[in-house]
Amino acid sequence: MLLVGCAGPDLPVREPVDAAARPLPAVVGGGALYWKRDGGYPSLAPLLKRVTPAVVNVAVISEVNLADHPFLEDPAFREFLEQFDIEPPTSEELRRRESVGSGVIVDAHRGLVLTNAHVIEDARDITVTLKDRRSFKARLIGRDPGTDVAVLRIMPLDVPDLGFADSNALEVGDFVLAIGNPFGLGQTVTSGIVSAVGRTGIADDSLGELIQTDASINPGNSGGPLIDLAGRIVGINTALIGPSGGNVGIGFSVPANRVQRAVRQILER
């Protein structure tokens, strides 16, 4: 919105900032302050250039047995099919389902990618696509539904991977960024703050304590990272609350410390 004619105090005129003199980035109090080299003003662009190559899109093809559909167990429905001389599907018939989500590379040398367990549920084929549009078939190493975390493996890569922050140190008001593939649009970055920590009662409380954020999280963001301004993973995005399945500023992430424990257990198994 453009505001015209707003009164306010006169501000002193300052000389342009010499952007080249700014450190890039300067670490401040555990966070980071980044500056545009050509403008001398704060920007998250330098941070995102470093971290976004580690964020991937996850495309899943799954097969759902039609015989398990509740309609097919309904006698009235089967009678309806018989009236029109329609053969009901057999137990061998399958329906192909395609879905998309997000993920993050946490060990590029071993090709380890994290995503949500619910993203790859019943998966028959998993494809991981990098920011530079290279695609790789992925193998499921294991999943932990209790934390909604799954570990995938692709070929080793020469790309940066992301480390983890101590999510126990996270506080309400900390700035965070959510990166993912909302609605299958492709890599997208949104920003916000930590709205609450230790949030419970989400998904019938099956996911335990979660981080709540107002950084936009939409369908397709599942499995993508929530990062701090130092470029570290503070959580893995997993759920949202919205009247129509879209963002209203209430999204949830599994805290990084719980994610790391689940990953260790998966790899040990």
Sequence and secondary structure as in RCSB ss.txt:
>XXXX:A:sequence
MLLVGCAGPDLPVREPVDAAARPLPAVVGGGALYWKRDGGYPSLAPLLKRVTPAVVNVAVISEVNLADHPFLEDP
AFREFLEQFDIEPPTSEELRRRESVGSGVIVDAHRGLVLTNAHVIEDARDITVTLKDRRSFKARLIGRDPGTDVA
VLRIMPLDVPDLGFADSNALEVGDFVLAIGNPFGLGQTVTSGIVSAVGRTGIADDSLGELIQTDASINPGNSGGP
LIDLAGRIVGINTALIGPSGGNVGIGFSVPANRVQRAVRQILER
>XXXX:A:secstr
    S             GGGS SSEEETTEEE B TTT SB SHHHHHHHGGGEEEEEEEEEEEGGGSGGGG H
HHHHHHHHTT     TT EEEEEEEEEEEEEETTTTEEEE TTTTTTEEEEEEE TTS EEE EEEEEETTTTEE
EEE    SS    B  GGG  TT EEEEEE GGG   EEEEEEEEEEEE  GGGGTT SEEEE S   TT TT E
EE TTS EEEEEEEE  TTSS SS EEEEEHHHHHHHHHHHHH 
